[in-house]
Amino acid sequence: MHRIIPAAAVLTAALIPCSAVYAADTTKKGYGQGTAVDNMNRPCGAVDFNSRYGGLDAFALSQDEDRIIITFDQGYENGYTEKILNTLKEKNVSAVFFLTGDYAKKEPELVKRMIAEGHILGNHGMTHASLPSLSDKEAEKEIMSLHEYVANNYGYQMQFFRPPCGEYSEKALETIQSCGYKTLFWSFAYVDWKTDAQPDPDEALRKLTDSAHGGEILLLHSVSSTNAEILGDLIDSLRDKGYTV
């Protein structure tokens, strides 16, 4: 039987910081993995991000070249998360679900199911605010108010943060680290969040399979009907290419 995404301890072990010292620049930046890839099919933007910010416990790739980590951003519920969870259970996969505060408050049964079935809960901000736009205290509150809500209401201690809108600064990454979190961006994502303009399932499956690479952190959105439809085939395709997903 296959075992795909690791438990939190295994995921943490795959994220190895590099040695670096930062001046905590406050300039807002927008993350993107870019289209250029190296000889391992890894987006050069993700490789560069790890090199620059690993010392701040911020990662766009894991160091496990045999594994692909599937993550979902959970901004709001669009009726597909149950199907996604059913597929993950069928395929014996553990994923990372990044919750906003609104989702954590409105969808307790789905959140409880995520925990019960061994998935990792990640922090996507209490209000989905862009951290570089906030003061240090406001940024800490954005992170820790959701952390405390999930701890108090679900008995779960979150460890991984994904910056809303993909926006960050060195200072924001430092704040996330000071809150006891590791920052997870992604090494591949595609336009799957437009609910009124969903990708063609066959094209999406081909794109996601062709872009696969060792250490990949794959960002998907659970509001996508296409993702819910192709997830099982995607997992099979990635396994067929030799990856642990």
N, C-alpha and C positions, 0 to 999 in steps of 0.2 A: 504494500500500500504506500502511495506517495505521501510525503510530508512537504508542504510548500513553505509559506512564510513562517519565519521563526517566531518563537515567543520573544518577549521584550528583552530578556537576557541575551539571547542569541543575536538579535538585531543590534543591541548595544555593542556586542563584541565585534560586529562587522563594521562598526564606525570607529575608525582609528584616527585620532587627531594628529596633525603634524605640529611641529614646534614653530611657533610664531608669536610675535608680540605686536599688538596693534595700538594705534593712537586714538582709537575710538572716534573715527570720523563720523559726523552726523549727516553726511550727504545721503539723501534718499536715492536708492537704486532699484531698478526693476529687474527681477531675475528672469532669465530665459536660457534654455540650454543651447539654442542656436541650431543650425543645420549642418555645420561642419563636424565630421567625425574622425576619430583616430583609427589606427589599424586594428582596433578591437571593437569597432563600431560604436564606441562611446562618444557622445557629443562632447566636443572640445570645451564648450562652455561649462559643462558639468565638471569635467576634469580640472579645469582652471579654478572653478569655485572651490572645490575640495582643497586644492593646493593653497589657495589664498586664505581660506577661512576655517580650515580644519582645527586650527588652534583655538578657535572660539566654539568648538563643538558644533559646527555648522557644516552640513553635508548635502551634496546633490547625488552622490554615488556611495554605495557601500564598497568595502574592500573584498567582499566575497564574490569572486569571479564566476562561481558556479550558480549563483542565486539571483533571482529577480524578486524584488519586493513589490507587491501590489498594494497601493494605497488609494483610498477614496476620500474626497472632500465632501463633508456632510453639511452643506449650508442650510438646506431645507429638504423636506420630504416630498418626493414627487411620485410615490407609489411603487418604486422599483427596488427599494432596499430589501424588502422581503425576498424577492426573486434572487437578488444578488446573494443574500445570505444562504438561501437554499442551494444555490450553485456552489458556493464556497464549501458548504457542509458536504455536499455530494462528492466534491473533488478533494476533500480533506485538506483544505487550504485555510491558513490564518492570514488575514489582511490587517492593514492599519486603517482605522477610520478616524479622520480628523473632524472633531465636532466643534460647531459654534455653540455659544451659550443658548441661543434660541432653539437649536436642535436638541441639546441636552435636556432642556426644560419641556419641550413639546412632545418628544418621542421616547418616553421612558421604557416602553415595552421593547422597542427595537434596540435601544442602548443596552438594556439588560440582556437581551439575546446575544448581542455582540460579545459582551463579557462572558456569558455562560458558555459560548461556543469557542472561546479561546482567542478571540481577536484582540488586537491592541487598540486602545483608545488614545488618540492624539488630540492635542489642544490646538484649536484654530481661532482662538480669541473669543472672549465673552461677547463682544459686539461686532466682530469681524473688522475691527479698525486697523488702519495702516499704522504699524508701530512707529516708523520714523516721524510721523506727524504728531506724535504724543510726547509729553514731557516724560522724564524718567519715571516719576511716580505714577503717571497715567498708564504708561506702558506696563509697569509692574502690575498694576491693578487689572489691566486687560487680560494678562496672563493668569495671575493668581486667583482672581475672583472665580474664573471658570474652574481652575484647578481645585479650589476649595469646594465649589458646588458639586463637582463630580465625586470628590472624596466623601463629602457629607451625605450625598444622596444615593451614591452607587457603591461606596466602599472601595473605590478604585483610585490608585495613584498614577496619574499621567506623567510621562517622562519625555515625550516628544512634542515639539511645537512646529507648526507650519505657518509662516507669516502670511496673513491675509493679503490677497491681491498680488502675491509674490514680491511685495515691497519690503525692503530692508535697508539698513545702514549698518556700519560697523558698530556703532553705539547700540543699535537695537539688538544686534546679535550678542553683544556683551551683556545687555540686560536680560535677554533670554537665558544665557548661560548662568548669570548670577541668580536666577530663579530656580536653578537646578535642572534645567531642561537642555536637551540637545535639539538643534534646529534641523529639520528635514525639508529640503526642497525636493527636487525631482530631477531625473536625467532624461525623462521623456514624458510628454503630454501632447494632446492634440485637442482640436476644437470640438469638444463633446458636450459643452454646457449650454449650448443654445437649444432650448427645448423645442422651439418652433422651426428649427433647421438642423435636424439630426443627421449625422453622417450615414452614408449607405453602409449597411452592416458588412457586406463583402469587402468593400474598400477599407473600412475601418480595421477589420481583422487582418487584412494584408498589410496595412500600414504598421499596425502594432507588432505583428510578427516580424516584418522586415527590419524594424528598428531595434529589435531585441539585442541586449548586450549584457555581459557579465557585470554584476554589481548594480544593475539597473534599479532605480526607484521609480516606479511607474505611477503617474498621477492619473486617476480616473475620477469622474464625477458621478455620483449615484443618481442624479436627476436624469441621466441619459437612458433613454429606451434602447438605444443601440448597444450601450455597454451591457445592460441587463441581458440582451438577446445573445450577444457573442461571447460572454465571459467564459462559459464552459469550453467552447471551441478554442478560445485564446489560451486558456490554461493547457489544454491538450497540445496545441501547436508549440507552445514554449517548452513543454516537456519533451516533445518530439525533437526539438533542437538541442536537447541535452541539458536544459537548465532545471535547477530546482527552483520552483516558483513560490 
